[in-house]
Amino acid sequence: MKPLKIAFVTPTFVTESNSGGMGAYLHRLTKALRDLGHEPEVFTLSQEKPGPIEFEKIRVERVNPTQDIPLRLISRLSRFSSWTNLSDVGERIRGALGLSRAFNRRDQEHPFDVLQSSDYGLAGLFIKKHPCRLHLVRCSWAADLFIEADGNLDKLDSKLYCCLDRYCIRKADIAYAPSEFVARYYDKEYGLKVEVLRPPFMLETEIASDLPWELPERYFMYFGAICPRKGTDVLAAALPLVWRQETDFAMVWAGEAWDGALDSYRPMWGEQASQVRWLGYIPKPQVYAVLRRAEAVVIPSRVDNLPNTLIESLFLNVPVIGSLGASIDELVEPGTSGDLVPIGQPTALAGALVKAWRREVPWRAGHFPLPRIIDQMEPQVAAVNFLRLAGYAAPSSTAR
C-alpha cells in the first residue's frame, strides 16, 4: 500500500494542556499509523501561537479559534436565540471554523487521502465533502445522552450543540465509535449507522517510581472526571453503606472535579471523609503508579464510551467494579476481571465493594487474563482496522 496522507482534525491533542482522553487516543493512533509508513497530520485547537510544530515526527498544526463569524451563520443561529445566549456553542463554532480554514489551506498544498474529525467539539462542522477524499467522524460520545446524564440537556446551547453534533455525524462518509453502547444508541434513536472500532492502547509514559503522598495500605481507586455521567454521585452515596460493614474501607480518588462535586459529597461521608484520599488532577506517570497499587478500580458510569480509565485499569491488571451497561460491560468479565452492578444503584454498588474488600471474590489484582477484545487494541492492529474501515486494506474477521 502506498503511504497515505491522513488528516486528524480535533479540538484537542496531547501537545495541549487540555488533552484528555481524545488527545491520548489520537496520539496512539497517529503513532501507529506513522510506524506503518503513513503520513498522519494533526490539526488541533490551541491557546499557543498558531502554526505547525513537529511532535514525535508528526506534523501538528496549532489553530486558534477564529474571531470572525460569518453574518449568515449568526443569522441562522438567531432563530434559536440571541448569539450572546449561546456562548458555549459559539466557542465550539469558532473553533470548528478555525480548524476548517487551517485544514483547507494545508489540503490545497498537500492533498489528503483520508480525513478524520471528531464529533466532540464539532471539529468537522465546516469541512466540505471532496470526491477524492474520505471523511470519517469518530463519535467520542453521544452528545444528548451524555449531556442529559449531567442534567444539562434543557439548556438552549446544549440542545443546539446536540443538533450540530448529529449533523457532523450525518455529513461524514463513515461514522464510528469505540463502543457498541454508543453505536447502538445512535442506531436506535436516530437511525444513524455507526461502526464499532476499538481504540489503540499503549502506555505512552513510564510509571512513576516515587510518589509524593502517603497512600493507604489497602485501597480501591476512582480516577477521571468527577461528575454525574461518570456515576461519582452513586459511588459517593454507596460509601456510607460500605463503612457500616467495613469501617476500614479506603479509597483514593484522582481527577478533575466538576462544579464542586467532591465538596458536595463530603457532608454525607461525615467523620469518615478522610478515608477518601483526594489527589486532584495528577500526571499520567503518577496516575499509573497509584493505579498499579490499587486492589480494584470503581467505574460506576451512567453513560460512557469505552473510557481510557477502564482500558488502563485492565491493562495494568487491576480488576474493575463497574456498571452493567454504559460500555463498561464490553470489557469487564464478571467473576474474572471484576464485577458489574446495575446503573445508578448505590446499594448494589456498596454490596459489590464490600465483597471485594473482604476478598470474597474469585478475582485478584494482578492475577486474571485480559479480555480477548484487548487484542484489537494493540496499536498496529487498531491502526490496520482504521485503514480497513477507510477502505485501504482488505477486510478481515478481526475488524469490528
N, C-alpha and C positions, 0 to 999 in steps of 0.2 A: 504494500500500500504506500502511495506517495505521502509525504508529510502533509498533514492538514493544518491550515491556519484556523484556529478556533478562538473565538472571542467570548469572554465571560463578562457580562455587564451586571454589576451588583452594587447594592448600597453600602457594602462593607467588605473588607478583606483584612487579612492578618497584618498588613502593613499599617493599619489604622488602629487607633486606640479603642474603638467601639466594635471590635471584630466579632466576637461571639461565635455561635455555632456555625453560622453560614460562612463566615470567613475561614473557619477551620476546615469546613467541607471543601471549599474551593481551593484552599491551599493543598489539601491532599490530592484532589483530582488533577489540578494543573501540574503538580509534580509528577504524578503517574503518567499523564499524557506526554509531558516533556521527556520522561525516561523511555517512552515508547517511540520517540523520534518525531513527535508532532510539535507544533508551534503555538502553544496557548498564550493568549494575552488577556490581561485583566483591565477592566475599566471600573474604577471604584470611586465612590464619593469620599471626599476628604476635606478636612479643615486645614490641611497643609497647602503649600504653594502648588498650584496646578501644574501638571506636566508629567512626562514619563520618567520612571525610575526603573532600575533593574533590581529584581529581588529573586535570589536563587536561580539566576539565569532565565527568569521570566520577566517579560516587559509588563510593567504595571503603570497605568496612566491614572494619576490622581486628578479628580474632577471636582470643582466647586459647584454647588447648586447655582443655576442661573438666577440672576436678579431681575430679569425681564420676562414677563409672562405675556404672550400674545393676547391682544384685546379680544379676539374671537373666543379664546379659551375662557377668559373671565366672564364673557357674556353667557356662555353655556352654563358655567357654574352658578351664575347669579340666579338661574331659575330655581335653584335649591335654597340659596340663602346669600347673604352678603359675603364677599370674599373674606372679610375680617373675621367672620364666624367659622371659617374653615382653615384655621391657621395650620393645624397638623397636616391635613391632606394637602394643603397648599405647599408646605415644605417638601412633601413627597413629590409633588408635581414639579416643583423647581428642580429637585434632584434628578428626576427622570428626564427632564428636558435637557439639563446639562450633560447627562450621560449620553443621550442620543446624539447630541451635537458633537461630542468628542468621538464617539464611535463612528459617525458618518465621515468625519474628517479623516480618520485613520483608514477607514474602509476604502476611501477613494484612492489612497496611495498604496494600500496594502490589502487588497480584497480578501475577505474571509470566506472560507468554505462553510463554516458552521458558526452559529451564534447561540449562546445560551444566556438567557436573562432570568432574573428571579422575580416571581410574583410579589414577594415581600419587598416593600419599598416601591412597588410599581416600576421596577427598573427598566422594563422593556416597553413602557406605555407608548412612547413616541417613535419607536423603531418600526420602519415600514417593511412590508414584505419585499423580498427580492427573488426573482425566478431562479437565480443561481446560488442561493444560499438558504440552508435550512435553519429555521428558528425554533429552538427548543425552549420551553419555560419550565423551570423547576418550582414545583409547588412546595414552598418551605413551610406552609401552614394552610389551614382552611380559614380564611380571614374572619368570616362571620361567626363560625363555630368557636374559634379561639377568643375573639373579642367578646362574644356573648358569655363565655365562661368567666371572663374577668368582670362581667357586669357593666360593660360599656357600649353595648350594641344600640342603645336607644339614643345615643348622641348623633347629631346630624353628620359630623365629619366622619364618624365611623361607618354610617350607612353608605355615604358616598364612596368612602375608601373601599368598602366591600364590593360595590358595583364595579369600580375601576379595576379591582383585583381580578374579578372574574372576567372582565374584558381582556385583560392581559393574557389570561389563560386561553380564551376563545380565539384570539387573533394569532396565536403561535401555531406552528405546524404540528408540533408534538408537545404534549404536556406530560410530566412525570413527577412522582413524589417518592420519598424514601420509604413510606409506609403504606401498607394495604388499608389502614384505617382512613387516611386522608383520601386515597384514591377511591375507596368505596363511597365515602361521603359525597364527593363531587359527582359521582355517577348517580347515586340515589337522589340527591337533592336538585341537581341541575342538568343531569344527562350529559355531563362532560366526561369524555374519555381521558382518563389519566392513567398512564402506565406506572408500574412499580419498578423502581431502580434503586437497589441498595447502595448506600454511600461507601466510598473507600474509607478505611480506617488504618491509622498508624499512630504510634506515639511520636509526635514531632519533637519532643523535648526530653531531656534527661529528667529522671525523678530525683527530686532534692534529697540530699543525704542528711541534711540537718534542718531542723525546724525551730523557729523562734518561740514556739509556745510549748507549754506543758499540756499534754493531752491525757485524757482518762486512760486507765489501764485497759479497760474494755469499752467499746463504744460502737454504735451504729452511726451511719453518716447520711446527711442530706446535703447535696450541693447543686447549685444552679439558681435560677431566678426564684425568688420567694414571692409568690403571687397566687391568686385563686386558680388559674388554669393549671398550675402545677400541683394543686391539691395541698399546698402547705397549711392551709387553714384546717383541713381534715387531719393532717398529721398533728398540728398543734392541739386540736381537740382530743386526739387519741392519747396524748402523752399522760394527762392526769389519770386516765383509766389504766394505763400501764403501771404508773407509780403506785397505785393502790395494791398491786400484786407483786411488783418488783421495785422496791424502793431505791435500789442502786442503779437502775437503768439509766444509761447516759448516752447522749448524742453529741455529735459535732456537726454544726451547720456552717456552710460556706457559700457565698454567692452574693447576688445583688438583691437587696430588699426593696420591693416596690411600695411606694406610698406609705412608708412607715409600718408595713405589715408586721414585721417582727415585734415592734413595740406593742402592737395591739394584742399579741399572743401572750406576752409575759404575765399580765394580771391573772389569766386562768391557770398559769403554772405555779403561782404563789411562791412559797419558800423553796420549791424545787426547781425554780427557773435557772439556778446556777448549774443544774445538771445538763443544760443545753449549752455547750461551748460554742460561742459565736465567733467565727474568724473573719467575717466580712468577705470582701472580694479579694481573692489571693491569686498569684500567678500559677500557671499550669504545673510547673515542677513541684510546687508545694501542694497543690490540689492532689496530684498523683501520689505524693508521699503520704498524705493524710488518708487518702482512699485506700492505699495498699495495706494500711494497718487496721482498717475497719473490719468488723466481723460481718457486716451487711450494710447495704445501701437501701434507703427507702425512697421510692419514686411513686407517689400516690396521685399521679396526674389525672385530671378530669379529661383533658384532651392533650394530645401530643403527636409527634411525628418522627418516631424512632429517634429519641433525643440522644445527643452525644453522651450525656451522663449515664444512660443505660448501656451504651456500647462500651464506654470506657470502663465501667464497673466490671462487666463480664470479661472484658479483655484482660483486666488485671486479676481475674479470678476471684472477684468479690461478689457474693450472691446478692440478689435484688429482691426486696419485698415491694411489689408494685400493684398497680390497679389492673383489674381484669378488663381489658379493653384499652382504648386510647393509644394503641400501638405497643404498649409495654409487653403485652402477651405474645407479640410476634417474635420476641427473643427469649423471654424468661420461660423456662420449663419447670412447672411446679414439681417440687419434690426432688429436683435435680440441681437447678441453678438458683433456686429461691422459692417464692410463694406469690400467689396472686389473690387479691381480695376485691370485693365489689367496689365500684367507684363511689366516692363520697360518703363512705360509712365508717366513722371513727371507731365504733365498737368492733367491727370486723378487723380493721387495721390493728387496733390495740391487741386483739387476740393473737394475731399473727406475730406481732412484735414480742409478746410475752413468750410464746412457744419458742421463737428463735433465740431469745435471750436465755431461756432455760436450756437451750440446746436439745430440745425435744423435736428436732427436725432431722431428716436424713442427709441434708447438705451441710458442708462446712466451707468456709473461705479457703481458697487455695486447693480444693480437692473436688472439683467437678469438671466434667467435659464441657467444652464450649458448644453452643448450638450449631447445627450444620450451616445455618444461614450466615454465620460469620465467614465462611469460605468465600461468599460472594463479596465480602468487604475487603479482601486482600486487594491492595491498591491497584495492581495492574489488571486483576480480574475485573474490578469495578470500572476501570478505565476502558477496557475492551467492551464491557457491556454497554457503557455510554456510547461508544462508537457504533456498536450494533444497533442501538436504538436510533441513531442518526443515519443508519443505512450504509455505514462504511466498513462493515465486517460481516462475515457470514453468520446467519442465525445459529444459535446454539441452545441446548437444553439448560445451560447454566444461566442464561439471561432470563430475567423475570419480567 
